Amino acid sequence: MPNSPSDTPRRITVRRRGPILVEGPVEVELEDGTTVSSDRFRVALCTCRRSRRYPWCDTSHRARSSGRGDGPAGED
């Protein structure tokens, strides 16, 4: 993807306890140097690392417990 001054900036939305939303298309460089890309108009990048489709979010963060005793009474 070219990076010229005429390119419009990408909007990135950060959500607490959720993925990072990036207006696409995007290319993501992973820690090992490989690059993955998506041509979708918006992508969700995983921040919890529980996704089976990492770096793309598959909503696995929704299943994790908060650890604050949010369950039924007596369950902590």
Phi, psi and omega in degrees: 000125180290153179236076180255160181301337181280347177295138176282144181293148177278138176269130179239129181245124181257128179242137175292136180058036180203186182282169171267124180265128182233129175289130187264185359289157183224157168237135181239126176265122182275170183303326182277003177094350177287155181240133174241150183224159177217138178257013178292158182288337176209137178235154178248118180266130182291135175246349182266347181064020176264354184292137174282348181247024184313134014272001180278140180285136173242020180068020176298336180297337181291333185277344183287146179275152182279342179075016182246020179070037181279357182281188178301160183308135178090352179256112178237000000 
